[in-house]
């Protein structure tokens, strides 16, 4: 299964088991989302951003080995300029028809308030399946080792994303929703603190343009759980995404 592809339908003998597993994961994701919005927060700082990621996947040597590339520019609050530029690449291997492992690297440039860059090494596991022949489900677990240009040491962060896609009958369009929780595993002096880092809740509309290209537009709420005395942060993000699969 490609990282950005729709999941592949499982065999009938495993459908009930996977449905039960998905229900448990849905409940877990909901509980984690509630935990990510602490009631004791003093307040929330709001901002509007525009993210424009482009994704590319292609086979390398044979169909089981996949190349993944991503360019993700993010305009800052009120669209006044560049806030962040993320460049991500990886090699993946299809362990099974609907299970894939990736080893990758990401460069993250943060422009405000001053330019600070970050290098990331990450490992990722993606598992997809289909419920009732229509609802496409993707589970993605990612572990990141983060190296900051202005800090010593390594910050380890775990991420779990649940993504649902539902094709609209007799059209090339589909509905999509996802939720991703970020948890810092350790504390880094002068950097991230162990615990819940942020949560990203997304809903959008997609179109399968052809066999190799699709596009999505949607809204994402990025809730950042700050551990300082200031308010937590909620970024309201316009997402326009392009996916290329070969």
C-alpha positions as CSV (number, residue, x, y, z in Angstrom):
1,X,0.0,0.0,0.0
2,X,1.3,3.4,-1.0
3,X,1.4,6.1,1.7
4,X,-1.0,8.4,-0.1
5,X,-3.2,5.7,-1.8
6,X,-6.6,4.6,-0.7
7,X,-6.4,1.4,1.4
8,X,-6.9,-2.0,-0.3
9,X,-9.9,-4.1,0.6
10,X,-9.2,-7.0,2.9
11,X,-10.4,-10.5,2.4
12,X,-13.9,-11.5,3.8
13,X,-12.5,-13.8,6.4
14,X,-10.7,-10.9,8.2
15,X,-13.4,-8.2,7.8
16,X,-15.1,-8.8,11.2
17,X,-11.8,-8.8,13.1
18,X,-10.6,-5.6,11.4
19,X,-14.0,-3.9,12.0
20,X,-13.7,-4.7,15.8
21,X,-10.1,-3.4,15.8
22,X,-11.1,-0.2,14.0
23,X,-13.9,0.4,16.6
24,X,-11.3,0.1,19.4
25,X,-8.9,2.4,17.6
26,X,-11.7,5.0,17.0
27,X,-12.6,5.0,20.7
28,X,-8.9,5.3,21.6
29,X,-8.4,8.2,19.2
30,X,-11.4,10.1,20.6
31,X,-10.1,9.7,24.2
32,X,-6.7,10.9,23.1
33,X,-8.2,13.9,21.4
34,X,-10.1,14.9,24.5
35,X,-6.9,14.6,26.5
36,X,-5.1,16.9,24.1
37,X,-7.4,19.8,25.0
38,X,-6.9,20.3,28.7
39,X,-9.7,22.0,30.5
40,X,-7.3,23.8,32.7
41,X,-5.8,25.9,29.9
42,X,-5.9,29.6,30.7
43,X,-7.0,30.4,27.1
44,X,-6.4,29.8,23.4
45,X,-4.5,32.0,20.9
46,X,-6.1,31.7,17.4
47,X,-4.4,32.2,14.1
48,X,-5.1,31.5,10.3
49,X,-2.6,29.8,8.1
50,X,-2.5,28.2,4.6
51,X,-0.6,24.9,4.0
52,X,0.1,23.7,0.4
53,X,1.7,20.3,0.5
54,X,2.5,18.3,-2.6
55,X,3.2,14.5,-2.3
56,X,4.9,12.2,-4.8
57,X,5.3,8.4,-4.7
58,X,6.9,6.1,-7.3
59,X,8.3,2.6,-7.4
60,X,12.1,2.0,-7.1
61,X,13.7,-1.1,-8.7
62,X,10.5,-3.1,-8.1
63,X,6.9,-2.4,-7.0
64,X,7.5,-3.4,-3.4
65,X,10.1,-0.6,-2.9
66,X,8.6,2.9,-2.9
67,X,10.1,6.4,-3.0
68,X,8.2,9.1,-1.1
69,X,8.8,12.9,-1.5
70,X,7.0,15.8,0.0
71,X,7.2,19.6,-0.3
72,X,5.1,21.5,2.2
73,X,5.2,25.3,2.3
74,X,3.2,26.9,5.1
75,X,2.1,30.5,5.1
76,X,2.1,32.2,8.5
77,X,-0.7,34.0,10.4
78,X,-2.8,36.2,8.2
79,X,-0.8,35.0,5.2
80,X,1.8,37.6,5.6
81,X,4.8,35.4,4.6
82,X,6.4,32.0,5.0
83,X,6.1,30.5,8.4
84,X,7.6,27.1,7.7
85,X,9.0,25.0,4.9
86,X,9.0,21.2,5.3
87,X,10.9,18.9,2.9
88,X,10.4,15.2,3.5
89,X,11.7,12.1,1.7
90,X,11.7,8.4,2.4
91,X,12.0,4.9,1.1
92,X,9.2,2.4,1.8
93,X,8.8,-1.3,1.6
94,X,5.5,-3.2,1.2
95,X,5.6,-5.8,3.9
96,X,2.1,-7.0,2.8
97,X,-0.5,-5.8,0.3
98,X,-1.9,-3.3,2.8
99,X,1.1,-2.8,5.2
100,X,4.1,-0.6,4.4
101,X,7.2,0.5,6.4
102,X,9.1,3.7,5.7
103,X,12.5,5.0,6.7
104,X,12.9,8.7,6.0
105,X,14.4,12.1,6.6
106,X,12.8,15.6,6.8
107,X,14.3,19.1,6.8
108,X,12.2,21.7,8.5
109,X,12.9,25.4,8.2
110,X,11.1,27.7,10.7
111,X,11.2,31.4,9.6
112,X,9.6,33.2,12.6
113,X,10.5,34.9,14.8
114,X,14.0,34.1,13.6
115,X,15.2,31.4,11.2
116,X,15.8,28.0,13.0
117,X,16.1,24.7,11.2
118,X,15.4,21.2,12.2
119,X,16.6,17.8,10.9
120,X,14.4,14.8,11.5
121,X,15.0,11.1,11.0
122,X,11.8,9.1,11.2
123,X,10.3,5.6,11.0
124,X,6.8,5.0,9.9
125,X,4.3,2.1,9.6
126,X,1.1,2.4,7.6
127,X,-1.8,-0.1,7.6
128,X,-5.0,0.3,5.5
129,X,-8.3,-1.6,5.1
130,X,-11.8,-1.1,3.9
131,X,-15.1,-1.3,5.9
132,X,-18.3,-2.3,4.2
133,X,-16.6,-2.0,0.8
134,X,-16.8,1.8,1.0
135,X,-15.2,3.4,4.0
136,X,-11.4,3.4,3.5
137,X,-9.3,3.5,6.7
138,X,-5.7,4.3,7.2
139,X,-3.7,3.9,10.4
140,X,-0.3,5.6,10.4
141,X,2.3,5.4,13.3
142,X,5.4,7.6,13.0
143,X,8.4,7.9,15.3
144,X,10.6,11.0,14.8
145,X,14.1,11.9,16.1
146,X,14.3,15.7,16.0
147,X,17.6,17.6,15.9
148,X,17.3,21.4,16.3
149,X,19.9,23.8,15.1
150,X,19.9,25.9,18.3
151,X,19.7,23.0,20.8
152,X,21.9,20.1,21.9
153,X,20.4,16.6,22.1
154,X,17.6,14.7,20.5
155,X,13.8,15.1,20.9
156,X,11.8,11.9,20.3
157,X,8.2,12.3,19.2
158,X,5.5,9.7,18.5
159,X,2.6,10.4,16.1
160,X,-0.6,8.4,15.4
161,X,-3.0,9.3,12.6
162,X,-6.4,7.8,11.8
163,X,-7.6,8.8,8.3
164,X,-11.1,8.0,6.8
165,X,-12.1,8.4,3.2
166,X,-15.5,7.8,1.7
167,X,-16.1,7.9,-2.1
168,X,-19.2,9.7,-3.3
169,X,-21.1,7.3,-5.6
170,X,-21.0,7.9,-9.3
171,X,-18.5,10.7,-9.1
172,X,-14.7,11.1,-8.9
173,X,-15.1,12.9,-5.5
174,X,-14.6,11.6,-2.0
175,X,-15.0,12.9,1.6
176,X,-12.0,12.7,3.9
177,X,-11.4,13.2,7.6
178,X,-8.4,12.5,9.9
179,X,-7.1,13.1,13.3
180,X,-3.4,13.0,14.3
181,X,-2.0,13.1,17.9
182,X,1.6,14.1,18.6
183,X,3.3,13.0,21.9
184,X,6.8,14.0,23.0
185,X,8.5,11.0,24.5
186,X,11.3,12.9,26.3
187,X,12.1,16.4,27.4
188,X,14.9,18.4,25.8
189,X,16.5,21.3,27.7
190,X,15.3,24.5,26.1
191,X,13.1,22.5,23.7
192,X,10.0,20.2,23.6
193,X,8.8,18.8,26.9
194,X,7.6,15.3,27.4
195,X,3.8,14.8,27.0
196,X,1.1,15.8,24.5
197,X,2.5,18.1,22.0
198,X,-0.3,18.9,19.6
199,X,-3.4,17.5,17.7
200,X,-4.5,18.0,14.1
201,X,-8.1,17.5,13.2
202,X,-8.9,17.6,9.4
203,X,-11.9,17.4,7.2
204,X,-12.0,17.9,3.4
205,X,-13.2,17.1,-0.1
206,X,-11.1,15.3,-2.6
207,X,-11.2,14.5,-6.3
208,X,-9.5,11.6,-8.1
209,X,-8.4,13.5,-11.2
210,X,-6.9,10.5,-13.0
211,X,-5.1,7.2,-12.0
212,X,-2.0,9.0,-11.0
213,X,-3.2,12.3,-9.5
214,X,-5.7,13.5,-7.0
215,X,-6.4,16.7,-5.1
216,X,-7.9,17.7,-1.8
217,X,-9.1,21.0,-0.2
218,X,-10.1,21.1,3.5
219,X,-9.9,22.7,6.9
220,X,-7.5,21.6,9.6
221,X,-7.6,22.6,13.3
222,X,-4.0,22.4,14.7
223,X,-4.2,22.6,18.5
224,X,-0.8,23.1,20.1
225,X,-0.6,22.2,23.8
226,X,1.9,24.8,25.2
227,X,3.7,23.9,28.4
228,X,4.6,27.6,29.2
229,X,2.6,30.1,31.2
230,X,1.1,31.5,27.9
231,X,-2.1,30.5,26.2
232,X,-2.4,27.3,24.1
233,X,-2.5,27.9,20.3
234,X,-5.2,27.0,17.8
235,X,-4.2,27.4,14.1
236,X,-7.1,27.4,11.6
237,X,-5.5,26.0,8.5
238,X,-6.7,26.1,4.9
239,X,-5.3,22.9,3.3
240,X,-4.8,22.5,-0.4
241,X,-3.1,19.2,-1.3
242,X,-1.9,17.5,-4.4
243,X,-1.0,13.8,-4.6
244,X,1.0,12.1,-7.4
245,X,1.3,8.3,-7.5
246,X,3.2,6.3,-10.1
